[in-house]
Structures are given as structure tokens and as C-alpha cells.
């Protein structure tokens, strides 16, 4: 699987559970990018000319290829990203398969030219249509935390819509990146419709610099800003899926048993390294102690270990430097008065990247832990007076990716959801909307802009063209040349006819307005 390569020009795939190098992949020299983009452009022209149903049929074959190799893929995701194998199946594999199914089935309807009804009687003689056309070449730059679900969730709709794609996976998960390319090739996609380039951040930067037709970027806020600046210089449109600081609001009428299980899973799944991780929990004061105790007790039951062990519930973090960041945030929070209820230690006995799942209470918004993305196995609790304070705390963040509300009254939950500044709010669940093909994913504020997944995500990958067909092609238009006083008066009657507040004024001006329509055209 791994390409043989000289050590100088390769990146290493490392198993985060052991620190072992498991494969090496040849890096793509940035100087190659113009040729790669040129090949993508040639391939795209042919690809876009294929009927949509042919493209969908190939996506269906891609889904079958993923399904047939699901065991191997789950092993690979676990080996390279560290997550427990069950999570690789439920997140990476399931989401990839469902994305393929959804777009293969629904894209013909979603991309069908759409009739635009005109409300204004003055343009009733025109038939309007929206046509959806591919951008051309999409640059997809993706992170390591969901190394199949994220790129496939974006590439599949891109190719369905008739684009070619150049994927730059994270240098931390090059094997999964290479696998994405291999899956498309095996499914029978024409050469160069999906190309994978391997390298670090400088390669991603070079790809954006070379002017693809659109960039779909998923990653940190800092890198997202660099990508956005580079895109702005070329007026290249981009989608930015950036970090999150998702709040979970637990109201006094919630089912504490279920909500505490959700808090534990939402904080520790993928070792807390998910954009949709539960990063801040606001609990109503009357239940705060009982809720914290349950969270701590359930966290103590979690099994920490390598993702390949079927009993492991929390795996390693991706690299030791990420562990350092989490440890620093935790120390700072404790120095400012936060209390560790359980966990809080590195576990070098298990491997270089292990950190205990940790429950912290009494956090406040002066702490980095409540301001910055933690992206690690921390469950942070704060008690609040009531729902109003919880909503205000949830909104006190630069991020706005998603949030959840826990309550026995789902109508109240929905009402509160409207007050939360986020791209998605779940009532009585966390994060799982990412696996709903129809649910748009994307954030506000520092969490980025644009959407992936769903119909909205597909529409990010097409240019909308308005096509207008005149039903009276032999009729010169009222507003064309031949201006004179009479036309000036008729034009005013025309406005009265269309917009006068009272109907009788409208009817009275009808005849005058018709003079603008039925007139001789000198020119
Ligand atoms: P990074 O921002 O470090 O990297 C993301 C991708 O960008 C990687 O492929 C990286 O390459 C590449 N890259 C780095 N520098 C540049 C550059 N200057 N120009 C172009 N590309 C560049 O993020 P992580 O990989 O660490 O991912 C974690 C982050 O992603 C978290 O903040 C998380 O919240 C966010 N995320 C957001 C999601 C969302 O849907 N909103 C989903 C998942 C994660 P390389 O890795 O090789 O350096």
C-alpha cells in the first residue's frame, strides 16, 4: 500500500498508539501542482460532459467498493488516527457509505434545473430557470481526525456535480488520504478526476495559491484564516469548516442518566478530537452536583488503550504535542480554581499520546479551557442559575459550530435552540447530526463559513446560472431606446400600476401604463 520512497522525500504514517512508523509516502513537490491542476482540468471537462446519472452510477460503485473493504478501512483508520475501531466504523465508514448512497440517489433531483416563478406581472412573459454547473477543479484540504468521513463527505458531492478534485489530506494521515484516491480509482472513475497529493501545510498553501476554482478547507481557525487570505487575493471562493467549542446545556428537567452518558461520550469520542466535541457543559444549579457525580463515575469506567483493542473506549491523542496543549490548558484552569473530579494525568505507560479522560468542574470563562478549542479528552462543567444564563454562556464564544440542549420538554428545547448562535443545535443528542446526510454542517463566527453535507453542501460545489427565456421574442421591450416625454409619463403610470398602495390607483393607471408597453420603437 505505501509507496516506496526515499526517506528525504517522504512523510511518515505513524500509529499514535505506539509511536511506530507504519508506512511512508512520497511527498508531492509543490512545483508539480500546476501540472496536477492542468490534468484535473482536462479530466473535468470530459467528466462534466457525462450524464449526471452516469456520474451517480460511479458513485454507487464507489459506495460498493467502500462497503466491500469496510473491515480493512476501519483497521486503517484506527491504525493511523488512533480512534477505537467501533468509532472508525460508526463515524468514518458509516458516514462515507451514507454520503455515497445519498448523493447517488438524490443528486439527479437536487441538481435538476429549477423553475423560477416570477412574482412581478411585468416579467410574466419570461420563463426563468436555475441551472447548476460545476466549478471545475475543487481543492479539498482536510484534517486528520476523520480521515475518511471528512474528505469523502466533500469529494463525493463535488464529483457528482461534475467537478474534478485535488485532495490534500493531513500529513498525519497520509495512508487514509492515499486510500481515498485508491477507492475512486478502483470504483472506475476516470484518471485524474480525483487526485491525491501528499505533503504538509506548505503543499496545501501551494495548492490554494495555484488557483483552483474553489477551495473546501477543513481544519483549524489559524490555518483557515491563512487559506481565506490566500483565496481572497485571487477571488477564489472557499468553504471553511473550522474549529468548534460546542456547548451542552443541561436543564433541570433532563433525564440525568441519559444526559450524563451523552456528556461523557460527546466529550471523549475520538479522544475529544472532534470539531463537534462537547467542550463546555452548562448545568442548571439544582442538578449540577448529581450530574457532575454521574459524569465522573461514568468516566472512571472508560477503558483507555489502543484503538485496535475491541474493549478500548478512549484511544490515544494524535501526537504528543496535542497532549501538551491539553495538559497546559488543564493546568491553567486548575491554577484559576477549576477542580479535577477524575483523570487529569498523562499515561506514558500506555504510549506517548495517552491522556486520561478527565472531568473538570468549576470552570469559568476567564480560562483558556472555556475560550480556546481544547480538542482533547476533557469534560468541562459549569453550573448556571437557569436556562437564560446557560444560553448567554453558550453564546459567549468566538466559535459557533454546534450545540446541544437537554430537557424533558422538547418544545422548550426547540425554542431555546433559536437563541443559540451556532450552525446546528441538537435537542437531546450530541454531534450525531454529522451522520445525517440531509443535515447541513457548518459554522458561524470563528467556526467558518459555508456548508458541507446535504443539499446545501452540494450547492456549494456548483455555480448557479440563471437562464431566462423570453416568451415574446418578437416584442421590443418597454424600457428600450426611444425615450421621450410620453414614455416618461407612461413609465410613471407603469410604477403606479405595479406599486400604488391602493388598488383603485393601480387600476386607474393601467391604461397609461400600457402606453409604455404598446409603443412604437424608433430605435
Ligand atoms: P490544521 O489546520 O492544522 O490542518 C488542516 C489541513 O490544512 C491539513 O491538511 C494541513 O496540512 C493543511 N494546512 C496546514 N497549513 C496550511 C496552509 N498554510 N495552507 C493550506 N493548507 C494548510 O488542522 P488539523 O489537521 O490539526 O485539524 C484539527 C482542526 O480541524 C480542529 O481545529 C478541528 O476543530 C477542525 N475540524 C473542523 C471540522 C469542521 O467540520 N468544522 C471537522 C474536523 C476538524 P498538514 O496536516 O499536513 O499540516
Boltz pocket constraint, residues with backbone or C-beta under 6 A from the ligand:
constraints:
  - pocket:
      binder: B
      contacts: [[A, 141], [A, 142], [A, 143], [A, 144], [A, 145], [A, 146], [A, 150], [A, 168], [A, 169], [A, 170], [A, 171], [A, 172], [A, 199], [A, 200], [A, 201], [A, 202], [A, 203], [A, 204], [A, 205], [A, 206], [A, 208], [A, 218], [A, 219], [A, 220], [A, 221], [A, 222], [A, 223], [A, 224], [A, 226], [A, 227], [A, 240], [A, 241], [A, 242], [A, 243], [A, 244], [A, 274], [A, 275], [A, 373], [A, 375], [A, 401], [A, 441], [A, 443], [A, 447]]
      max_distance: 6.0
